[in-house]
């Protein structure tokens, strides 16, 4: 079963390679979608893939790469759209 998730990660998550950490984690789990920095200092993500892999991905977001200090991870789940073919870092 597949699903999507819109995720917002807050804390010290910009300027320390967090988006590239997300891309690597998504690739390992065969997830598609995107990640981008938000003006207020948080990170926004959209992912699609197998339910178990989406859950594992979200668990990894709570830790982040070395140097990250994640305070919150909020996820809203939705239906799988199938419109993405890769996971990209947006600027």
N, CA, C and O atoms as a GROMACS GRO file, in nm:
protein
  364
    1UNK      N    1   0.084  -0.119   0.000
    1UNK     CA    2   0.000   0.000   0.000
    1UNK      C    3   0.088   0.125   0.000
    1UNK      O    4   0.188   0.131   0.071
    2UNK      N    5   0.051   0.222  -0.079
    2UNK     CA    6   0.129   0.346  -0.090
    2UNK      C    7   0.051   0.463  -0.032
    2UNK      O    8  -0.072   0.462  -0.027
    3UNK      N    9   0.128   0.564   0.013
    3UNK     CA   10   0.067   0.686   0.067
    3UNK      C   11   0.160   0.803   0.045
    3UNK      O   12   0.275   0.786   0.006
    4UNK      N   13   0.108   0.920   0.071
    4UNK     CA   14   0.189   1.041   0.065
    4UNK      C   15   0.193   1.104   0.204
    4UNK      O   16   0.112   1.071   0.291
    5UNK      N   17   0.288   1.194   0.223
    5UNK     CA   18   0.295   1.270   0.348
    5UNK      C   19   0.351   1.408   0.319
    5UNK      O   20   0.451   1.423   0.248
    6UNK      N   21   0.285   1.508   0.374
    6UNK     CA   22   0.336   1.646   0.376
    6UNK      C   23   0.394   1.666   0.514
    6UNK      O   24   0.326   1.646   0.614
    7UNK      N   25   0.522   1.705   0.518
    7UNK     CA   26   0.596   1.707   0.644
    7UNK      C   27   0.660   1.843   0.664
    7UNK      O   28   0.711   1.902   0.569
    8UNK      N   29   0.656   1.892   0.787
    8UNK     CA   30   0.729   2.013   0.824
    8UNK      C   31   0.820   1.976   0.941
    8UNK      O   32   0.777   1.919   1.041
    9UNK      N   33   0.948   2.011   0.926
    9UNK     CA   34   1.047   1.983   1.030
    9UNK      C   35   1.100   2.116   1.081
    9UNK      O   36   1.144   2.200   1.003
   10UNK      N   37   1.094   2.135   1.213
   10UNK     CA   38   1.141   2.259   1.275
   10UNK      C   39   1.260   2.231   1.366
   10UNK      O   40   1.280   2.118   1.412
   11UNK      N   41   1.336   2.335   1.392
   11UNK     CA   42   1.454   2.326   1.476
   11UNK      C   43   1.573   2.383   1.400
   11UNK      O   44   1.556   2.466   1.310
   12UNK      N   45   1.692   2.338   1.436
   12UNK     CA   46   1.814   2.377   1.363
   12UNK      C   47   1.828   2.280   1.247
   12UNK      O   48   1.895   2.177   1.258
   13UNK      N   49   1.763   2.313   1.135
   13UNK     CA   50   1.758   2.222   1.021
   13UNK      C   51   1.798   2.289   0.890
   13UNK      O   52   1.786   2.227   0.784
   14UNK      N   53   1.843   2.411   0.895
   14UNK     CA   54   1.892   2.478   0.774
   14UNK      C   55   2.040   2.510   0.791
   14UNK      O   56   2.087   2.542   0.900
   15UNK      N   57   2.113   2.499   0.680
   15UNK     CA   58   2.255   2.534   0.680
   15UNK      C   59   2.345   2.424   0.731
   15UNK      O   60   2.464   2.446   0.753
   16UNK      N   61   2.290   2.304   0.750
   16UNK     CA   62   2.372   2.193   0.802
   16UNK      C   63   2.357   2.066   0.716
   16UNK      O   64   2.392   1.957   0.760
   17UNK      N   65   2.306   2.082   0.595
   17UNK     CA   66   2.293   1.969   0.503
   17UNK      C   67   2.168   1.885   0.524
   17UNK      O   68   2.162   1.770   0.480
   18UNK      N   69   2.070   1.940   0.592
   18UNK     CA   70   1.949   1.863   0.622
   18UNK      C   71   1.874   1.820   0.495
   18UNK      O   72   1.827   1.707   0.487
   19UNK      N   73   1.863   1.909   0.395
   19UNK     CA   74   1.792   1.873   0.272
   19UNK      C   75   1.861   1.758   0.199
   19UNK      O   76   1.794   1.672   0.141
   20UNK      N   77   1.993   1.755   0.202
   20UNK     CA   78   2.067   1.649   0.133
   20UNK      C   79   2.057   1.518   0.211
   20UNK      O   80   2.056   1.410   0.152
   21UNK      N   81   2.051   1.528   0.344
   21UNK     CA   82   2.023   1.413   0.428
   21UNK      C   83   1.887   1.353   0.389
   21UNK      O   84   1.873   1.232   0.375
   22UNK      N   85   1.787   1.440   0.372
   22UNK     CA   86   1.654   1.395   0.333
   22UNK      C   87   1.656   1.324   0.198
   22UNK      O   88   1.595   1.219   0.181
   23UNK      N   89   1.728   1.383   0.102
   23UNK     CA   90   1.736   1.322  -0.031
   23UNK      C   91   1.800   1.183  -0.023
   23UNK      O   92   1.752   1.089  -0.087
   24UNK      N   93   1.906   1.171   0.055
   24UNK     CA   94   1.973   1.041   0.069
   24UNK      C   95   1.880   0.938   0.135
   24UNK      O   96   1.870   0.824   0.090
   25UNK      N   97   1.814   0.979   0.242
   25UNK     CA   98   1.722   0.888   0.312
   25UNK      C   99   1.606   0.846   0.221
   25UNK      O  100   1.566   0.730   0.221
   26UNK      N  101   1.553   0.940   0.145
   26UNK     CA  102   1.444   0.908   0.052
   26UNK      C  103   1.491   0.809  -0.054
   26UNK      O  104   1.420   0.715  -0.088
   27UNK      N  105   1.611   0.831  -0.107
   27UNK     CA  106   1.665   0.741  -0.209
   27UNK      C  107   1.682   0.599  -0.157
   27UNK      O  108   1.654   0.503  -0.228
   28UNK      N  109   1.729   0.586  -0.033
   28UNK     CA  110   1.747   0.454   0.026
   28UNK      C  111   1.614   0.381   0.044
   28UNK      O  112   1.610   0.258   0.048
   29UNK      N  113   1.506   0.456   0.053
   29UNK     CA  114   1.374   0.398   0.077
   29UNK      C  115   1.285   0.400  -0.048
   29UNK      O  116   1.166   0.367  -0.041
   30UNK      N  117   1.342   0.439  -0.161
   30UNK     CA  118   1.268   0.444  -0.289
   30UNK      C  119   1.145   0.534  -0.279
   30UNK      O  120   1.039   0.502  -0.333
   31UNK      N  121   1.161   0.647  -0.210
   31UNK     CA  122   1.055   0.746  -0.199
   31UNK      C  123   1.076   0.856  -0.301
   31UNK      O  124   1.189   0.883  -0.341
   32UNK      N  125   0.969   0.918  -0.343
   32UNK     CA  126   0.975   1.028  -0.438
   32UNK      C  127   0.909   1.151  -0.376
   32UNK      O  128   0.831   1.139  -0.282
   33UNK      N  129   0.942   1.269  -0.431
   33UNK     CA  130   0.884   1.393  -0.382
   33UNK      C  131   0.987   1.504  -0.382
   33UNK      O  132   1.067   1.515  -0.475
   34UNK      N  133   0.985   1.586  -0.276
   34UNK     CA  134   1.076   1.700  -0.271
   34UNK      C  135   1.098   1.747  -0.128
   34UNK      O  136   1.025   1.710  -0.036
   35UNK      N  137   1.202   1.830  -0.112
   35UNK     CA  138   1.232   1.896   0.015
   35UNK      C  139   1.276   2.038  -0.016
   35UNK      O  140   1.344   2.062  -0.116
   36UNK      N  141   1.238   2.134   0.069
   36UNK     CA  142   1.282   2.272   0.051
   36UNK      C  143   1.285   2.343   0.185
   36UNK      O  144   1.212   2.309   0.278
   37UNK      N  145   1.372   2.444   0.193
   37UNK     CA  146   1.377   2.530   0.310
   37UNK      C  147   1.261   2.627   0.307
   37UNK      O  148   1.218   2.671   0.200
   38UNK      N  149   1.210   2.662   0.425
   38UNK     CA  150   1.106   2.763   0.438
   38UNK      C  151   1.166   2.890   0.499
   38UNK      O  152   1.265   2.882   0.571
   39UNK      N  153   1.107   3.004   0.471
   39UNK     CA  154   1.163   3.132   0.520
   39UNK      C  155   1.182   3.139   0.672
   39UNK      O  156   1.275   3.205   0.717
   40UNK      N  157   1.098   3.075   0.750
   40UNK     CA  158   1.108   3.085   0.895
   40UNK      C  159   1.214   2.997   0.959
   40UNK      O  160   1.230   2.998   1.081
   41UNK      N  161   1.289   2.920   0.877
   41UNK     CA  162   1.395   2.835   0.931
   41UNK      C  163   1.360   2.688   0.938
   41UNK      O  164   1.445   2.607   0.976
   42UNK      N  165   1.238   2.651   0.902
   42UNK     CA  166   1.201   2.510   0.902
   42UNK      C  167   1.218   2.452   0.761
   42UNK      O  168   1.256   2.523   0.668
   43UNK      N  169   1.191   2.324   0.749
   43UNK     CA  170   1.204   2.253   0.622
   43UNK      C  171   1.070   2.188   0.589
   43UNK      O  172   1.006   2.131   0.677
   44UNK      N  173   1.028   2.198   0.463
   44UNK     CA  174   0.905   2.138   0.416
   44UNK      C  175   0.938   2.023   0.321
   44UNK      O  176   1.028   2.033   0.239
   45UNK      N  177   0.862   1.915   0.334
   45UNK     CA  178   0.883   1.798   0.249
   45UNK      C  179   0.751   1.743   0.200
   45UNK      O  180   0.647   1.761   0.265
   46UNK      N  181   0.756   1.677   0.085
   46UNK     CA  182   0.644   1.599   0.035
   46UNK      C  183   0.704   1.468  -0.013
   46UNK      O  184   0.795   1.468  -0.096
   47UNK      N  185   0.653   1.356   0.038
   47UNK     CA  186   0.704   1.226  -0.004
   47UNK      C  187   0.589   1.133  -0.039
   47UNK      O  188   0.478   1.146   0.012
   48UNK      N  189   0.621   1.039  -0.127
   48UNK     CA  190   0.528   0.933  -0.164
   48UNK      C  191   0.603   0.802  -0.171
   48UNK      O  192   0.720   0.798  -0.210
   49UNK      N  193   0.536   0.695  -0.132
   49UNK     CA  194   0.595   0.563  -0.141
   49UNK      C  195   0.521   0.463  -0.056
   49UNK      O  196   0.410   0.489  -0.008
   50UNK      N  197   0.583   0.348  -0.037
   50UNK     CA  198   0.524   0.243   0.045
   50UNK      C  199   0.507   0.293   0.188
   50UNK      O  200   0.594   0.362   0.241
   51UNK      N  201   0.396   0.259   0.251
   51UNK     CA  202   0.361   0.307   0.384
   51UNK      C  203   0.474   0.284   0.484
   51UNK      O  204   0.512   0.377   0.556
   52UNK      N  205   0.530   0.163   0.489
   52UNK     CA  206   0.637   0.132   0.586
   52UNK      C  207   0.759   0.220   0.563
   52UNK      O  208   0.821   0.265   0.659
   53UNK      N  209   0.792   0.244   0.438
   53UNK     CA  210   0.910   0.325   0.407
   53UNK      C  211   0.887   0.472   0.441
   53UNK      O  212   0.978   0.540   0.487
   54UNK      N  213   0.766   0.522   0.419
   54UNK     CA  214   0.734   0.659   0.458
   54UNK      C  215   0.750   0.674   0.609
   54UNK      O  216   0.805   0.773   0.656
   55UNK      N  217   0.702   0.576   0.685
   55UNK     CA  218   0.714   0.580   0.831
   55UNK      C  219   0.861   0.576   0.876
   55UNK      O  220   0.900   0.648   0.968
   56UNK      N  221   0.940   0.492   0.813
   56UNK     CA  222   1.084   0.485   0.846
   56UNK      C  223   1.153   0.617   0.813
   56UNK      O  224   1.238   0.665   0.888
   57UNK      N  225   1.116   0.676   0.701
   57UNK     CA  226   1.172   0.804   0.659
   57UNK      C  227   1.141   0.912   0.764
   57UNK      O  228   1.230   0.987   0.804
   58UNK      N  229   1.018   0.918   0.807
   58UNK     CA  230   0.978   1.018   0.907
   58UNK      C  231   1.054   0.996   1.038
   58UNK      O  232   1.093   1.092   1.104
   59UNK      N  233   1.075   0.871   1.075
   59UNK     CA  234   1.154   0.842   1.196
   59UNK      C  235   1.296   0.896   1.183
   59UNK      O  236   1.351   0.949   1.279
   60UNK      N  237   1.356   0.882   1.064
   60UNK     CA  238   1.492   0.934   1.042
   60UNK      C  239   1.495   1.086   1.046
   60UNK      O  240   1.594   1.145   1.090
   61UNK      N  241   1.388   1.150   1.001
   61UNK     CA  242   1.382   1.297   1.003
   61UNK      C  243   1.391   1.350   1.144
   61UNK      O  244   1.441   1.461   1.165
   62UNK      N  245   1.344   1.274   1.241
   62UNK     CA  246   1.348   1.318   1.382
   62UNK      C  247   1.490   1.331   1.435
   62UNK      O  248   1.515   1.410   1.526
   63UNK      N  249   1.582   1.254   1.379
   63UNK     CA  250   1.723   1.263   1.420
   63UNK      C  251   1.800   1.360   1.332
   63UNK      O  252   1.870   1.448   1.382
   64UNK      N  253   1.786   1.344   1.201
   64UNK     CA  254   1.857   1.429   1.106
   64UNK      C  255   2.005   1.397   1.101
   64UNK      O  256   2.050   1.303   1.166
   65UNK      N  257   2.080   1.475   1.026
   65UNK     CA  258   2.225   1.456   1.015
   65UNK      C  259   2.296   1.513   1.138
   65UNK      O  260   2.234   1.580   1.221
   66UNK      N  261   2.425   1.486   1.148
   66UNK     CA  262   2.504   1.544   1.256
   66UNK      C  263   2.492   1.696   1.250
   66UNK      O  264   2.502   1.755   1.142
   67UNK      N  265   2.472   1.757   1.362
   67UNK     CA  266   2.458   1.902   1.367
   67UNK      C  267   2.315   1.951   1.369
   67UNK      O  268   2.290   2.066   1.404
   68UNK      N  269   2.221   1.866   1.333
   68UNK     CA  270   2.080   1.904   1.336
   68UNK      C  271   2.026   1.895   1.479
   68UNK      O  272   2.067   1.809   1.557
   69UNK      N  273   1.936   1.984   1.510
   69UNK     CA  274   1.864   1.979   1.636
   69UNK      C  275   1.715   1.993   1.604
   69UNK      O  276   1.660   2.102   1.603
   70UNK      N  277   1.653   1.880   1.577
   70UNK     CA  278   1.513   1.877   1.538
   70UNK      C  279   1.426   1.893   1.663
   70UNK      O  280   1.443   1.822   1.762
   71UNK      N  281   1.332   1.989   1.657
   71UNK     CA  282   1.240   2.009   1.769
   71UNK      C  283   1.104   1.948   1.742
   71UNK      O  284   1.043   1.892   1.832
   72UNK      N  285   1.055   1.958   1.618
   72UNK     CA  286   0.926   1.897   1.584
   72UNK      C  287   0.926   1.843   1.442
   72UNK      O  288   0.993   1.897   1.353
   73UNK      N  289   0.850   1.738   1.423
   73UNK     CA  290   0.824   1.682   1.290
   73UNK      C  291   0.674   1.661   1.282
   73UNK      O  292   0.619   1.576   1.353
   74UNK      N  293   0.607   1.737   1.197
   74UNK     CA  294   0.463   1.725   1.178
   74UNK      C  295   0.437   1.665   1.041
   74UNK      O  296   0.492   1.710   0.941
   75UNK      N  297   0.351   1.562   1.038
   75UNK     CA  298   0.319   1.496   0.912
   75UNK      C  299   0.169   1.486   0.894
   75UNK      O  300   0.096   1.449   0.986
   76UNK      N  301   0.124   1.519   0.774
   76UNK     CA  302  -0.016   1.500   0.733
   76UNK      C  303  -0.014   1.400   0.619
   76UNK      O  304   0.055   1.420   0.519
   77UNK      N  305  -0.091   1.294   0.634
   77UNK     CA  306  -0.091   1.186   0.536
   77UNK      C  307  -0.202   1.204   0.434
   77UNK      O  308  -0.308   1.260   0.462
   78UNK      N  309  -0.174   1.154   0.314
   78UNK     CA  310  -0.272   1.162   0.207
   78UNK      C  311  -0.260   1.044   0.113
   78UNK      O  312  -0.186   0.949   0.139
   79UNK      N  313  -0.333   1.053   0.004
   79UNK     CA  314  -0.332   0.948  -0.097
   79UNK      C  315  -0.207   0.959  -0.184
   79UNK      O  316  -0.151   1.067  -0.200
   80UNK      N  317  -0.166   0.848  -0.238
   80UNK     CA  318  -0.055   0.841  -0.332
   80UNK      C  319  -0.101   0.896  -0.467
   80UNK      O  320  -0.204   0.854  -0.519
   81UNK      N  321  -0.025   0.992  -0.522
   81UNK     CA  322  -0.064   1.051  -0.651
   81UNK      C  323   0.005   0.987  -0.770
   81UNK      O  324  -0.051   0.982  -0.879
   82UNK      N  325   0.127   0.939  -0.750
   82UNK     CA  326   0.203   0.880  -0.859
   82UNK      C  327   0.259   0.980  -0.958
   82UNK      O  328   0.306   0.940  -1.065
   83UNK      N  329   0.256   1.109  -0.926
   83UNK     CA  330   0.301   1.209  -1.023
   83UNK      C  331   0.450   1.242  -1.014
   83UNK      O  332   0.501   1.320  -1.095
   84UNK      N  333   0.521   1.184  -0.918
   84UNK     CA  334   0.664   1.210  -0.904
   84UNK      C  335   0.744   1.088  -0.947
   84UNK      O  336   0.700   0.974  -0.930
   85UNK      N  337   0.863   1.113  -1.003
   85UNK     CA  338   0.949   1.003  -1.045
   85UNK      C  339   1.081   1.000  -0.970
   85UNK      O  340   1.158   0.905  -0.982
   86UNK      N  341   1.109   1.105  -0.891
   86UNK     CA  342   1.235   1.114  -0.818
   86UNK      C  343   1.213   1.199  -0.694
   86UNK      O  344   1.105   1.255  -0.674
   87UNK      N  345   1.315   1.208  -0.610
   87UNK     CA  346   1.311   1.296  -0.494
   87UNK      C  347   1.410   1.408  -0.520
   87UNK      O  348   1.528   1.382  -0.547
   88UNK      N  349   1.364   1.532  -0.514
   88UNK     CA  350   1.451   1.644  -0.548
   88UNK      C  351   1.460   1.747  -0.436
   88UNK      O  352   1.370   1.760  -0.353
   89UNK      N  353   1.571   1.818  -0.436
   89UNK     CA  354   1.592   1.930  -0.347
   89UNK      C  355   1.548   2.055  -0.422
   89UNK      O  356   1.601   2.085  -0.529
   90UNK      N  357   1.452   2.127  -0.365
   90UNK     CA  358   1.404   2.250  -0.427
   90UNK      C  359   1.476   2.370  -0.364
   90UNK      O  360   1.510   2.369  -0.245
   91UNK      N  361   1.498   2.471  -0.444
   91UNK     CA  362   1.563   2.593  -0.395
   91UNK      C  363   1.469   2.710  -0.401
   91UNK      O  364   1.507   2.821  -0.364
   0.00000   0.00000   0.00000
